[in-house]
Amino acid sequence: MLVKKMHEMGVRSDHVYNAAVGSIGLSVIAWLTSKKGEKSGSACADRWGIFVGTWAPTLFGLGNALHQYEQR
């Protein structure tokens, strides 16, 4: 149902796959920039990178579901 609605809204599997790869890149960038935050005393500066990194599996799963829907 969600996949059908997303497809009707114009979201394609390629879009979601690109978002997944982008979230991995954003996670790495957030982690690298957290090094600067750690020097200023922030104990949880790298948590944002970890949080963003957890988006990728969900987005890859949605991309796969959309791809299968597009194949029908």
C-alpha positions as CSV (number, residue, x, y, z in Angstrom):
1,M,0.0,0.0,0.0
2,L,2.8,2.4,0.9
3,V,4.8,1.4,-2.1
4,K,1.9,1.8,-4.4
5,K,1.2,5.3,-3.0
6,M,4.8,6.3,-3.3
7,H,4.9,5.1,-6.9
8,E,1.7,7.1,-7.7
9,M,3.4,10.2,-6.2
10,G,6.2,9.8,-8.7
11,V,8.9,8.3,-6.3
12,R,11.0,5.7,-8.2
13,S,13.4,3.2,-6.9
14,D,16.3,5.1,-8.3
15,H,15.4,8.1,-6.2
16,V,15.3,6.1,-3.1
17,Y,18.5,4.3,-3.9
18,N,20.2,7.7,-4.4
19,A,18.8,8.9,-1.1
20,A,20.3,5.8,0.6
21,V,23.7,6.4,-0.8
22,G,23.4,10.1,0.1
23,S,22.6,9.1,3.7
24,I,25.8,7.1,3.9
25,G,27.8,10.0,2.6
26,L,26.0,12.4,5.0
27,S,26.8,10.0,7.8
28,V,30.5,9.9,7.0
29,I,30.6,13.7,6.8
30,A,28.7,14.1,10.1
31,W,31.1,11.7,11.7
32,L,34.2,13.5,10.3
33,T,32.9,16.9,11.4
34,S,32.1,15.5,14.9
35,K,35.8,15.2,15.5
36,K,35.9,18.9,15.8
37,G,32.9,18.8,18.3
38,E,34.7,16.3,20.4
39,K,37.6,18.7,21.0
40,S,35.1,21.2,22.4
41,G,33.9,18.8,25.1
42,S,30.8,17.3,23.5
43,A,30.6,13.6,24.5
44,C,28.0,12.7,22.0
45,A,29.2,14.6,18.9
46,D,29.3,11.4,16.7
47,R,25.8,10.3,17.5
48,W,24.3,12.3,14.6
49,G,26.5,10.4,12.2
50,I,25.3,7.1,13.6
51,F,21.7,8.2,13.5
52,V,21.9,9.2,9.9
53,G,23.7,6.0,9.1
54,T,20.7,4.0,10.2
55,W,18.6,5.5,7.5
56,A,20.4,3.7,4.7
57,P,19.0,0.1,5.3
58,T,15.5,1.4,5.5
59,L,15.9,3.4,2.3
60,F,17.6,0.4,0.5
61,G,14.6,-1.7,1.6
62,L,12.1,0.8,0.3
63,G,14.1,1.1,-3.0
64,N,14.0,-2.7,-3.4
65,A,10.2,-2.8,-2.7
66,L,9.7,0.0,-5.3
67,H,11.9,-1.8,-7.8
68,Q,9.9,-5.0,-7.4
69,Y,6.6,-3.0,-7.8
70,E,8.0,-1.4,-11.0
71,Q,8.8,-4.8,-12.4
72,R,5.2,-5.9,-12.3
